[in-house]
Amino acid sequence: MSRVDALDRQIIAALRANGRATYADLGRQVGLSASAVHERVGKLESSGVIVGYHAVVDPSAVGLGVTALIGIHPTDIADDNEVAVALAELHEVESCYRVAGDESFIVKVRVSTVDDLERALGRLRRIPGVARTRTTVVLSTRFEGRPNTGDEEGDVT
């Protein structure tokens, strides 16, 4: 699928709001038959637009009440790919973003306690290529994972 049209964006938005919606439910929301929605969703999946479905879990409910954003400053000879691979091996790292600026990466870490955060920072700082880190502890989350399906004015290609 080379283009995502307005109906596809509506279907994507509906699935992001409720990934367990039936094709009939989706069809009612976007004005298509269940079979037409099924076909469109199949194309979105096979083309890599939809890459998976997952449960959204309250981190505190599973004992992960401390969230931190950690900026990673590289050494002069750091290999970003090697650093990224090492970051992926840390189970506390939930998300990793390659960024422009003084930092090479910003990672989101979730842990149970501040002591666990301190231990995770120690492991992170020992990764070859990491010169130093800058940590921001999240006090509260106003919103997260908000659906954004692209440009509402025109087609996304």
Summary of the structure (lengths in Angstrom):
residues: 157
radius of gyration: 19.8
end to end distance: 9.1
largest distance: 56.9
contacts: 389
relative contact order: 0.17
helix: 37%
strand: 20%
